Amino acid sequence: MRSIGGVRCLPDYTFETIPDDYAALVLVGGMNWWGEEARRVVPLVEQAQARQIVGRRDMRRFGIPWRAWLSQ
């Protein structure tokens, strides 16, 4: 997988195989975030927020509104 900025990563899990006790969630940027398929990640992000693994406070600190990428 390659981000829009050229960063490459190899995911450890799929949506189907991610364990319940994951400790981090990394969302790689790219053009596919604008597609309908990207909405599959929303429940995972919401779960990570509930577990305080990620937080919208962090995004707001950088001026990024929560779910900004879904509004387009």
PyMOL Python script that loads the backbone (N, CA, C, O; Angstrom):
from pymol import cmd

cmd.read_pdbstr("""\
ATOM      1  N   MET A   1       0.848  -1.145   0.000  1.00  0.00           N
ATOM      2  CA  MET A   1       0.000   0.000   0.000  1.00  0.00           C
ATOM      3  C   MET A   1       0.908   1.226   0.000  1.00  0.00           C
ATOM      4  O   MET A   1       1.927   1.242   0.691  1.00  0.00           O
ATOM      5  N   ARG A   2       0.548   2.248  -0.766  1.00  0.00           N
ATOM      6  CA  ARG A   2       1.355   3.462  -0.865  1.00  0.00           C
ATOM      7  C   ARG A   2       0.462   4.673  -0.621  1.00  0.00           C
ATOM      8  O   ARG A   2      -0.628   4.779  -1.184  1.00  0.00           O
ATOM      9  N   SER A   3       0.936   5.585   0.225  1.00  0.00           N
ATOM     10  CA  SER A   3       0.173   6.798   0.520  1.00  0.00           C
ATOM     11  C   SER A   3       0.298   7.785  -0.629  1.00  0.00           C
ATOM     12  O   SER A   3       1.113   7.607  -1.534  1.00  0.00           O
ATOM     13  N   ILE A   4      -0.517   8.822  -0.579  1.00  0.00           N
ATOM     14  CA  ILE A   4      -0.476   9.853  -1.615  1.00  0.00           C
ATOM     15  C   ILE A   4       0.886  10.565  -1.618  1.00  0.00           C
ATOM     16  O   ILE A   4       1.306  11.107  -2.640  1.00  0.00           O
ATOM     17  N   GLY A   5       1.570  10.558  -0.461  1.00  0.00           N
ATOM     18  CA  GLY A   5       2.891  11.170  -0.359  1.00  0.00           C
ATOM     19  C   GLY A   5       4.034  10.214  -0.647  1.00  0.00           C
ATOM     20  O   GLY A   5       5.203  10.588  -0.547  1.00  0.00           O
ATOM     21  N   GLY A   6       3.696   8.967  -1.008  1.00  0.00           N
ATOM     22  CA  GLY A   6       4.716   7.997  -1.372  1.00  0.00           C
ATOM     23  C   GLY A   6       5.174   7.084  -0.246  1.00  0.00           C
ATOM     24  O   GLY A   6       6.064   6.257  -0.442  1.00  0.00           O
ATOM     25  N   VAL A   7       4.574   7.226   0.938  1.00  0.00           N
ATOM     26  CA  VAL A   7       4.945   6.358   2.055  1.00  0.00           C
ATOM     27  C   VAL A   7       4.383   4.963   1.805  1.00  0.00           C
ATOM     28  O   VAL A   7       3.205   4.811   1.479  1.00  0.00           O
ATOM     29  N   ARG A   8       5.218   3.962   1.957  1.00  0.00           N
ATOM     30  CA  ARG A   8       4.775   2.579   1.759  1.00  0.00           C
ATOM     31  C   ARG A   8       4.575   1.911   3.107  1.00  0.00           C
ATOM     32  O   ARG A   8       5.334   2.144   4.048  1.00  0.00           O
ATOM     33  N   CYS A   9       3.551   1.080   3.192  1.00  0.00           N
ATOM     34  CA  CYS A   9       3.343   0.303   4.410  1.00  0.00           C
ATOM     35  C   CYS A   9       2.734  -1.041   4.043  1.00  0.00           C
ATOM     36  O   CYS A   9       2.088  -1.200   3.007  1.00  0.00           O
ATOM     37  N   LEU A  10       2.960  -1.985   4.914  1.00  0.00           N
ATOM     38  CA  LEU A  10       2.414  -3.323   4.745  1.00  0.00           C
ATOM     39  C   LEU A  10       1.521  -3.589   5.951  1.00  0.00           C
ATOM     40  O   LEU A  10       2.032  -3.780   7.054  1.00  0.00           O
ATOM     41  N   PRO A  11       0.211  -3.606   5.775  1.00  0.00           N
ATOM     42  CA  PRO A  11      -0.697  -3.810   6.912  1.00  0.00           C
ATOM     43  C   PRO A  11      -0.479  -5.174   7.567  1.00  0.00           C
ATOM     44  O   PRO A  11      -0.222  -6.171   6.891  1.00  0.00           O
ATOM     45  N   ASP A  12      -0.585  -5.194   8.878  1.00  0.00           N
ATOM     46  CA  ASP A  12      -0.485  -6.444   9.624  1.00  0.00           C
ATOM     47  C   ASP A  12      -1.796  -7.221   9.588  1.00  0.00           C
ATOM     48  O   ASP A  12      -1.797  -8.449   9.671  1.00  0.00           O
ATOM     49  N   TYR A  13      -2.915  -6.503   9.463  1.00  0.00           N
ATOM     50  CA  TYR A  13      -4.233  -7.135   9.532  1.00  0.00           C
ATOM     51  C   TYR A  13      -5.166  -6.556   8.482  1.00  0.00           C
ATOM     52  O   TYR A  13      -4.921  -5.480   7.937  1.00  0.00           O
ATOM     53  N   THR A  14      -6.226  -7.278   8.212  1.00  0.00           N
ATOM     54  CA  THR A  14      -7.320  -6.781   7.376  1.00  0.00           C
ATOM     55  C   THR A  14      -8.462  -6.402   8.310  1.00  0.00           C
ATOM     56  O   THR A  14      -8.368  -6.596   9.522  1.00  0.00           O
ATOM     57  N   PHE A  15      -9.535  -5.864   7.750  1.00  0.00           N
ATOM     58  CA  PHE A  15     -10.714  -5.567   8.569  1.00  0.00           C
ATOM     59  C   PHE A  15     -11.240  -6.838   9.233  1.00  0.00           C
ATOM     60  O   PHE A  15     -11.782  -6.792  10.338  1.00  0.00           O
ATOM     61  N   GLU A  16     -11.078  -7.948   8.565  1.00  0.00           N
ATOM     62  CA  GLU A  16     -11.603  -9.216   9.068  1.00  0.00           C
ATOM     63  C   GLU A  16     -10.697  -9.866  10.115  1.00  0.00           C
ATOM     64  O   GLU A  16     -11.176 -10.656  10.928  1.00  0.00           O
ATOM     65  N   THR A  17      -9.406  -9.552  10.112  1.00  0.00           N
ATOM     66  CA  THR A  17      -8.481 -10.260  11.005  1.00  0.00           C
ATOM     67  C   THR A  17      -7.914  -9.411  12.137  1.00  0.00           C
ATOM     68  O   THR A  17      -7.154  -9.926  12.957  1.00  0.00           O
ATOM     69  N   ILE A  18      -8.257  -8.135  12.207  1.00  0.00           N
ATOM     70  CA  ILE A  18      -7.699  -7.283  13.261  1.00  0.00           C
ATOM     71  C   ILE A  18      -8.147  -7.792  14.632  1.00  0.00           C
ATOM     72  O   ILE A  18      -9.334  -8.051  14.835  1.00  0.00           O
ATOM     73  N   PRO A  19      -7.207  -7.940  15.581  1.00  0.00           N
ATOM     74  CA  PRO A  19      -7.587  -8.444  16.901  1.00  0.00           C
ATOM     75  C   PRO A  19      -8.331  -7.374  17.708  1.00  0.00           C
ATOM     76  O   PRO A  19      -8.218  -6.181  17.426  1.00  0.00           O
ATOM     77  N   ASP A  20      -9.075  -7.808  18.694  1.00  0.00           N
ATOM     78  CA  ASP A  20      -9.826  -6.875  19.534  1.00  0.00           C
ATOM     79  C   ASP A  20      -8.920  -6.003  20.396  1.00  0.00           C
ATOM     80  O   ASP A  20      -9.314  -4.907  20.794  1.00  0.00           O
ATOM     81  N   ASP A  21      -7.722  -6.474  20.686  1.00  0.00           N
ATOM     82  CA  ASP A  21      -6.840  -5.750  21.601  1.00  0.00           C
ATOM     83  C   ASP A  21      -5.734  -4.963  20.881  1.00  0.00           C
ATOM     84  O   ASP A  21      -4.632  -4.826  21.412  1.00  0.00           O
ATOM     85  N   TYR A  22      -6.018  -4.445  19.677  1.00  0.00           N
ATOM     86  CA  TYR A  22      -4.995  -3.676  18.967  1.00  0.00           C
ATOM     87  C   TYR A  22      -4.636  -2.428  19.778  1.00  0.00           C
ATOM     88  O   TYR A  22      -5.475  -1.872  20.486  1.00  0.00           O
ATOM     89  N   ALA A  23      -3.388  -2.002  19.665  1.00  0.00           N
ATOM     90  CA  ALA A  23      -2.879  -0.900  20.478  1.00  0.00           C
ATOM     91  C   ALA A  23      -2.689   0.389  19.698  1.00  0.00           C
ATOM     92  O   ALA A  23      -2.484   1.443  20.300  1.00  0.00           O
ATOM     93  N   ALA A  24      -2.751   0.332  18.382  1.00  0.00           N
ATOM     94  CA  ALA A  24      -2.552   1.526  17.566  1.00  0.00           C
ATOM     95  C   ALA A  24      -3.318   1.376  16.264  1.00  0.00           C
ATOM     96  O   ALA A  24      -3.592   0.267  15.806  1.00  0.00           O
ATOM     97  N   LEU A  25      -3.655   2.510  15.685  1.00  0.00           N
ATOM     98  CA  LEU A  25      -4.358   2.525  14.406  1.00  0.00           C
ATOM     99  C   LEU A  25      -3.702   3.594  13.545  1.00  0.00           C
ATOM    100  O   LEU A  25      -3.694   4.771  13.905  1.00  0.00           O
ATOM    101  N   VAL A  26      -3.159   3.186  12.420  1.00  0.00           N
ATOM    102  CA  VAL A  26      -2.501   4.114  11.503  1.00  0.00           C
ATOM    103  C   VAL A  26      -3.314   4.152  10.222  1.00  0.00           C
ATOM    104  O   VAL A  26      -3.529   3.124   9.581  1.00  0.00           O
ATOM    105  N   LEU A  27      -3.764   5.344   9.854  1.00  0.00           N
ATOM    106  CA  LEU A  27      -4.524   5.525   8.618  1.00  0.00           C
ATOM    107  C   LEU A  27      -3.618   6.214   7.608  1.00  0.00           C
ATOM    108  O   LEU A  27      -3.224   7.365   7.799  1.00  0.00           O
ATOM    109  N   VAL A  28      -3.296   5.520   6.555  1.00  0.00           N
ATOM    110  CA  VAL A  28      -2.400   6.036   5.527  1.00  0.00           C
ATOM    111  C   VAL A  28      -3.213   6.862   4.536  1.00  0.00           C
ATOM    112  O   VAL A  28      -4.265   6.418   4.077  1.00  0.00           O
ATOM    113  N   GLY A  29      -2.738   8.046   4.208  1.00  0.00           N
ATOM    114  CA  GLY A  29      -3.443   8.916   3.271  1.00  0.00           C
ATOM    115  C   GLY A  29      -3.314   8.442   1.838  1.00  0.00           C
ATOM    116  O   GLY A  29      -2.330   7.802   1.466  1.00  0.00           O
ATOM    117  N   GLY A  30      -4.303   8.759   1.049  1.00  0.00           N
ATOM    118  CA  GLY A  30      -4.290   8.378  -0.358  1.00  0.00           C
ATOM    119  C   GLY A  30      -5.567   8.818  -1.040  1.00  0.00           C
ATOM    120  O   GLY A  30      -6.466   9.345  -0.385  1.00  0.00           O
ATOM    121  N   MET A  31      -5.663   8.616  -2.319  1.00  0.00           N
ATOM    122  CA  MET A  31      -6.842   9.048  -3.077  1.00  0.00           C
ATOM    123  C   MET A  31      -8.068   8.176  -2.806  1.00  0.00           C
ATOM    124  O   MET A  31      -9.192   8.606  -3.066  1.00  0.00           O
ATOM    125  N   ASN A  32      -7.877   6.971  -2.294  1.00  0.00           N
ATOM    126  CA  ASN A  32      -9.014   6.084  -2.055  1.00  0.00           C
ATOM    127  C   ASN A  32      -9.888   6.505  -0.891  1.00  0.00           C
ATOM    128  O   ASN A  32     -10.970   5.944  -0.718  1.00  0.00           O
ATOM    129  N   TRP A  33      -9.468   7.467  -0.086  1.00  0.00           N
ATOM    130  CA  TRP A  33     -10.302   7.934   1.023  1.00  0.00           C
ATOM    131  C   TRP A  33     -11.562   8.614   0.525  1.00  0.00           C
ATOM    132  O   TRP A  33     -12.496   8.796   1.306  1.00  0.00           O
ATOM    133  N   TRP A  34     -11.628   8.989  -0.718  1.00  0.00           N
ATOM    134  CA  TRP A  34     -12.803   9.691  -1.240  1.00  0.00           C
ATOM    135  C   TRP A  34     -13.857   8.718  -1.750  1.00  0.00           C
ATOM    136  O   TRP A  34     -14.962   9.140  -2.090  1.00  0.00           O
ATOM    137  N   GLY A  35     -13.552   7.449  -1.812  1.00  0.00           N
ATOM    138  CA  GLY A  35     -14.489   6.461  -2.338  1.00  0.00           C
ATOM    139  C   GLY A  35     -15.407   5.877  -1.278  1.00  0.00           C
ATOM    140  O   GLY A  35     -15.158   5.992  -0.078  1.00  0.00           O
ATOM    141  N   GLU A  36     -16.450   5.260  -1.741  1.00  0.00           N
ATOM    142  CA  GLU A  36     -17.436   4.632  -0.857  1.00  0.00           C
ATOM    143  C   GLU A  36     -16.805   3.533  -0.005  1.00  0.00           C
ATOM    144  O   GLU A  36     -17.200   3.336   1.144  1.00  0.00           O
ATOM    145  N   GLU A  37     -15.841   2.827  -0.552  1.00  0.00           N
ATOM    146  CA  GLU A  37     -15.198   1.733   0.177  1.00  0.00           C
ATOM    147  C   GLU A  37     -14.494   2.218   1.447  1.00  0.00           C
ATOM    148  O   GLU A  37     -14.364   1.460   2.408  1.00  0.00           O
ATOM    149  N   ALA A  38     -14.042   3.468   1.457  1.00  0.00           N
ATOM    150  CA  ALA A  38     -13.339   4.010   2.623  1.00  0.00           C
ATOM    151  C   ALA A  38     -14.237   4.073   3.852  1.00  0.00           C
ATOM    152  O   ALA A  38     -13.736   4.102   4.976  1.00  0.00           O
ATOM    153  N   ARG A  39     -15.526   4.093   3.664  1.00  0.00           N
ATOM    154  CA  ARG A  39     -16.452   4.170   4.806  1.00  0.00           C
ATOM    155  C   ARG A  39     -16.374   2.930   5.690  1.00  0.00           C
ATOM    156  O   ARG A  39     -16.854   2.952   6.824  1.00  0.00           O
ATOM    157  N   ARG A  40     -15.786   1.868   5.196  1.00  0.00           N
ATOM    158  CA  ARG A  40     -15.621   0.656   6.011  1.00  0.00           C
ATOM    159  C   ARG A  40     -14.745   0.913   7.233  1.00  0.00           C
ATOM    160  O   ARG A  40     -14.839   0.190   8.225  1.00  0.00           O
ATOM    161  N   VAL A  41     -13.904   1.923   7.171  1.00  0.00           N
ATOM    162  CA  VAL A  41     -12.989   2.200   8.273  1.00  0.00           C
ATOM    163  C   VAL A  41     -13.658   2.976   9.408  1.00  0.00           C
ATOM    164  O   VAL A  41     -13.132   3.013  10.520  1.00  0.00           O
ATOM    165  N   VAL A  42     -14.803   3.593   9.146  1.00  0.00           N
ATOM    166  CA  VAL A  42     -15.463   4.429  10.158  1.00  0.00           C
ATOM    167  C   VAL A  42     -15.717   3.674  11.465  1.00  0.00           C
ATOM    168  O   VAL A  42     -15.347   4.192  12.519  1.00  0.00           O
ATOM    169  N   PRO A  43     -16.323   2.485  11.463  1.00  0.00           N
ATOM    170  CA  PRO A  43     -16.536   1.787  12.739  1.00  0.00           C
ATOM    171  C   PRO A  43     -15.229   1.491  13.483  1.00  0.00           C
ATOM    172  O   PRO A  43     -15.191   1.543  14.713  1.00  0.00           O
ATOM    173  N   LEU A  44     -14.178   1.187  12.755  1.00  0.00           N
ATOM    174  CA  LEU A  44     -12.889   0.912  13.380  1.00  0.00           C
ATOM    175  C   LEU A  44     -12.330   2.170  14.046  1.00  0.00           C
ATOM    176  O   LEU A  44     -11.800   2.102  15.155  1.00  0.00           O
ATOM    177  N   VAL A  45     -12.445   3.308  13.378  1.00  0.00           N
ATOM    178  CA  VAL A  45     -11.980   4.572  13.951  1.00  0.00           C
ATOM    179  C   VAL A  45     -12.818   4.923  15.178  1.00  0.00           C
ATOM    180  O   VAL A  45     -12.276   5.360  16.194  1.00  0.00           O
ATOM    181  N   GLU A  46     -14.123   4.738  15.092  1.00  0.00           N
ATOM    182  CA  GLU A  46     -14.987   5.036  16.235  1.00  0.00           C
ATOM    183  C   GLU A  46     -14.645   4.141  17.425  1.00  0.00           C
ATOM    184  O   GLU A  46     -14.655   4.597  18.568  1.00  0.00           O
ATOM    185  N   GLN A  47     -14.345   2.880  17.162  1.00  0.00           N
ATOM    186  CA  GLN A  47     -13.937   1.966  18.229  1.00  0.00           C
ATOM    187  C   GLN A  47     -12.610   2.420  18.842  1.00  0.00           C
ATOM    188  O   GLN A  47     -12.446   2.398  20.062  1.00  0.00           O
ATOM    189  N   ALA A  48     -11.681   2.824  18.005  1.00  0.00           N
ATOM    190  CA  ALA A  48     -10.386   3.301  18.496  1.00  0.00           C
ATOM    191  C   ALA A  48     -10.568   4.559  19.337  1.00  0.00           C
ATOM    192  O   ALA A  48      -9.876   4.738  20.339  1.00  0.00           O
ATOM    193  N   GLN A  49     -11.484   5.424  18.943  1.00  0.00           N
ATOM    194  CA  GLN A  49     -11.777   6.616  19.736  1.00  0.00           C
ATOM    195  C   GLN A  49     -12.345   6.237  21.093  1.00  0.00           C
ATOM    196  O   GLN A  49     -11.926   6.780  22.115  1.00  0.00           O
ATOM    197  N   ALA A  50     -13.287   5.319  21.112  1.00  0.00           N
ATOM    198  CA  ALA A  50     -13.907   4.891  22.364  1.00  0.00           C
ATOM    199  C   ALA A  50     -12.862   4.300  23.311  1.00  0.00           C
ATOM    200  O   ALA A  50     -12.971   4.445  24.529  1.00  0.00           O
ATOM    201  N   ARG A  51     -11.869   3.646  22.759  1.00  0.00           N
ATOM    202  CA  ARG A  51     -10.794   3.048  23.562  1.00  0.00           C
ATOM    203  C   ARG A  51      -9.662   4.038  23.815  1.00  0.00           C
ATOM    204  O   ARG A  51      -8.658   3.687  24.434  1.00  0.00           O
ATOM    205  N   GLN A  52      -9.816   5.256  23.347  1.00  0.00           N
ATOM    206  CA  GLN A  52      -8.831   6.331  23.491  1.00  0.00           C
ATOM    207  C   GLN A  52      -7.491   5.979  22.857  1.00  0.00           C
ATOM    208  O   GLN A  52      -6.435   6.390  23.337  1.00  0.00           O
ATOM    209  N   ILE A  53      -7.551   5.213  21.774  1.00  0.00           N
ATOM    210  CA  ILE A  53      -6.350   4.918  20.991  1.00  0.00           C
ATOM    211  C   ILE A  53      -6.063   6.078  20.048  1.00  0.00           C
ATOM    212  O   ILE A  53      -4.905   6.432  19.824  1.00  0.00           O
ATOM    213  N   VAL A  54      -7.102   6.661  19.505  1.00  0.00           N
ATOM    214  CA  VAL A  54      -6.999   7.876  18.694  1.00  0.00           C
ATOM    215  C   VAL A  54      -8.044   8.841  19.222  1.00  0.00           C
ATOM    216  O   VAL A  54      -8.978   8.436  19.913  1.00  0.00           O
ATOM    217  N   GLY A  55      -7.890  10.095  18.903  1.00  0.00           N
ATOM    218  CA  GLY A  55      -8.878  11.057  19.370  1.00  0.00           C
ATOM    219  C   GLY A  55      -9.024  12.219  18.432  1.00  0.00           C
ATOM    220  O   GLY A  55      -8.069  12.651  17.787  1.00  0.00           O
ATOM    221  N   ARG A  56     -10.233  12.714  18.367  1.00  0.00           N
ATOM    222  CA  ARG A  56     -10.469  13.858  17.491  1.00  0.00           C
ATOM    223  C   ARG A  56      -9.785  15.107  18.015  1.00  0.00           C
ATOM    224  O   ARG A  56      -9.532  16.039  17.251  1.00  0.00           O
ATOM    225  N   ARG A  57      -9.483  15.141  19.305  1.00  0.00           N
ATOM    226  CA  ARG A  57      -8.750  16.292  19.839  1.00  0.00           C
ATOM    227  C   ARG A  57      -7.435  16.465  19.099  1.00  0.00           C
ATOM    228  O   ARG A  57      -7.034  17.587  18.790  1.00  0.00           O
ATOM    229  N   ASP A  58      -6.772  15.369  18.818  1.00  0.00           N
ATOM    230  CA  ASP A  58      -5.492  15.442  18.121  1.00  0.00           C
ATOM    231  C   ASP A  58      -5.660  16.057  16.740  1.00  0.00           C
ATOM    232  O   ASP A  58      -4.837  16.867  16.314  1.00  0.00           O
ATOM    233  N   MET A  59      -6.720  15.676  16.042  1.00  0.00           N
ATOM    234  CA  MET A  59      -6.954  16.206  14.703  1.00  0.00           C
ATOM    235  C   MET A  59      -7.330  17.679  14.773  1.00  0.00           C
ATOM    236  O   MET A  59      -6.871  18.472  13.951  1.00  0.00           O
ATOM    237  N   ARG A  60      -8.149  18.050  15.730  1.00  0.00           N
ATOM    238  CA  ARG A  60      -8.559  19.451  15.853  1.00  0.00           C
ATOM    239  C   ARG A  60      -7.371  20.354  16.172  1.00  0.00           C
ATOM    240  O   ARG A  60      -7.328  21.512  15.757  1.00  0.00           O
ATOM    241  N   ARG A  61      -6.422  19.818  16.904  1.00  0.00           N
ATOM    242  CA  ARG A  61      -5.230  20.595  17.248  1.00  0.00           C
ATOM    243  C   ARG A  61      -4.499  21.049  15.990  1.00  0.00           C
ATOM    244  O   ARG A  61      -3.855  22.098  15.984  1.00  0.00           O
ATOM    245  N   PHE A  62      -4.602  20.266  14.937  1.00  0.00           N
ATOM    246  CA  PHE A  62      -3.960  20.603  13.671  1.00  0.00           C
ATOM    247  C   PHE A  62      -4.921  21.252  12.682  1.00  0.00           C
ATOM    248  O   PHE A  62      -4.592  21.419  11.507  1.00  0.00           O
ATOM    249  N   GLY A  63      -6.120  21.621  13.164  1.00  0.00           N
ATOM    250  CA  GLY A  63      -7.080  22.307  12.314  1.00  0.00           C
ATOM    251  C   GLY A  63      -7.834  21.407  11.353  1.00  0.00           C
ATOM    252  O   GLY A  63      -8.367  21.881  10.350  1.00  0.00           O
ATOM    253  N   ILE A  64      -7.885  20.112  11.647  1.00  0.00           N
ATOM    254  CA  ILE A  64      -8.587  19.164  10.779  1.00  0.00           C
ATOM    255  C   ILE A  64      -9.908  18.800  11.440  1.00  0.00           C
ATOM    256  O   ILE A  64      -9.904  18.152  12.487  1.00  0.00           O
ATOM    257  N   PRO A  65     -11.040  19.197  10.863  1.00  0.00           N
ATOM    258  CA  PRO A  65     -12.323  18.845  11.467  1.00  0.00           C
ATOM    259  C   PRO A  65     -12.568  17.344  11.426  1.00  0.00           C
ATOM    260  O   PRO A  65     -12.217  16.680  10.451  1.00  0.00           O
ATOM    261  N   TRP A  66     -13.167  16.812  12.478  1.00  0.00           N
ATOM    262  CA  TRP A  66     -13.483  15.388  12.563  1.00  0.00           C
ATOM    263  C   TRP A  66     -14.358  14.996  11.392  1.00  0.00           C
ATOM    264  O   TRP A  66     -15.327  15.690  11.081  1.00  0.00           O
ATOM    265  N   ARG A  67     -14.038  13.917  10.751  1.00  0.00           N
ATOM    266  CA  ARG A  67     -14.740  13.365   9.598  1.00  0.00           C
ATOM    267  C   ARG A  67     -14.683  14.274   8.366  1.00  0.00           C
ATOM    268  O   ARG A  67     -15.515  14.155   7.467  1.00  0.00           O
ATOM    269  N   ALA A  68     -13.733  15.152   8.325  1.00  0.00           N
ATOM    270  CA  ALA A  68     -13.621  16.050   7.173  1.00  0.00           C
ATOM    271  C   ALA A  68     -13.479  15.266   5.887  1.00  0.00           C
ATOM    272  O   ALA A  68     -14.003  15.674   4.850  1.00  0.00           O
ATOM    273  N   TRP A  69     -12.785  14.155   5.938  1.00  0.00           N
ATOM    274  CA  TRP A  69     -12.548  13.345   4.745  1.00  0.00           C
ATOM    275  C   TRP A  69     -13.803  12.629   4.282  1.00  0.00           C
ATOM    276  O   TRP A  69     -13.858  12.169   3.142  1.00  0.00           O
ATOM    277  N   LEU A  70     -14.827  12.521   5.148  1.00  0.00           N
ATOM    278  CA  LEU A  70     -16.061  11.857   4.727  1.00  0.00           C
ATOM    279  C   LEU A  70     -17.058  12.821   4.096  1.00  0.00           C
ATOM    280  O   LEU A  70     -18.000  12.395   3.427  1.00  0.00           O
ATOM    281  N   SER A  71     -16.856  14.109   4.305  1.00  0.00           N
ATOM    282  CA  SER A  71     -17.846  15.077   3.843  1.00  0.00           C
ATOM    283  C   SER A  71     -17.767  15.345   2.350  1.00  0.00           C
ATOM    284  O   SER A  71     -18.660  15.981   1.790  1.00  0.00           O
ATOM    285  N   GLN A  72     -16.734  14.880   1.708  1.00  0.00           N
ATOM    286  CA  GLN A  72     -16.551  15.188   0.287  1.00  0.00           C
ATOM    287  C   GLN A  72     -17.153  14.141  -0.612  1.00  0.00           C
ATOM    288  O   GLN A  72     -17.081  14.260  -1.835  1.00  0.00           O
TER     289      GLN A  72
END
""", "prot")
cmd.dss("prot")
cmd.show_as("cartoon", "prot")
cmd.util.cbc("prot")
cmd.orient("prot")
